[in-house]
Amino acid sequence: MIIDLKKLSEIIKDEIIEKVDHKHLNIDVDFLKGVIPTAENLAKAFWKILYPKIKLGRLYSVIVSETDNNFAEYRGE
């Protein structure tokens, strides 16, 4: 194990979930202003936030899943 999953969960909750859950993504979320909130764009935006916050390891990918058949995965640039 590289990072404690409880710590990772806290980072995701604090940095992503609390900012986007039950929000109008185009209006209420500062880091999404001017961004069309597709799964692809959300995955990229979440990567940019999470990458510097994970100090004990290296972020491999971010997956945003809308349904079982519709998802986007971003692995950085």
C-alpha positions in Angstrom: 0.0 0.0 0.0 1.4 3.4 -1.0 -1.2 5.6 0.6 -3.7 5.0 3.4 -7.1 4.7 1.6 -8.7 6.6 4.5 -6.4 9.6 3.8 -7.0 9.3 0.1 -10.7 9.3 0.7 -10.4 12.4 2.9 -8.5 14.3 0.2 -11.1 13.4 -2.5 -13.9 14.4 -0.1 -12.3 17.7 0.9 -11.0 18.7 -2.5 -13.6 17.4 -4.9 -16.9 16.0 -3.4 -17.6 18.9 -1.1 -17.1 21.4 -3.9 -19.2 19.7 -6.6 -21.8 17.6 -4.9 -25.3 19.0 -5.5 -23.9 22.1 -7.2 -24.5 23.7 -10.6 -21.1 22.9 -12.1 -21.0 25.9 -14.4 -22.1 28.5 -11.8 -21.2 27.3 -8.3 -17.8 25.6 -8.9 -15.0 28.1 -9.4 -12.5 25.7 -11.0 -15.1 24.7 -13.6 -16.1 28.2 -14.7 -15.9 28.3 -18.5 -15.5 24.6 -18.8 -18.1 22.3 -20.4 -18.7 19.7 -17.6 -18.3 16.5 -19.7 -16.9 13.4 -18.0 -13.6 14.0 -19.9 -13.3 17.6 -18.7 -14.3 16.7 -15.1 -11.6 14.0 -15.0 -9.0 16.4 -16.2 -10.1 19.2 -13.7 -10.1 16.7 -10.8 -6.6 15.5 -11.8 -5.3 19.0 -11.7 -6.6 19.4 -8.1 -5.7 16.0 -6.8 -2.2 15.6 -8.3 -0.4 18.1 -6.1 -2.4 17.0 -3.0 -1.2 13.4 -3.0 2.3 13.6 -1.4 2.9 10.0 -0.4 2.6 8.5 -3.8 1.8 9.3 -7.4 -1.6 9.8 -8.9 -2.0 7.2 -11.7 -5.5 8.1 -13.1 -8.8 9.7 -12.4 -12.0 8.0 -13.6 -15.3 9.8 -13.8 -18.2 7.4 -14.4 -21.6 8.5 -15.5 -23.0 5.0 -16.1 -21.4 1.5 -16.5 -20.9 2.2 -20.2 -20.1 5.9 -20.1 -17.0 7.0 -18.3 -13.8 9.0 -18.9 -10.3 8.2 -17.6 -7.5 10.8 -17.4 -3.8 9.9 -16.7 -2.2 13.3 -16.8 -0.2 14.9 -19.6 
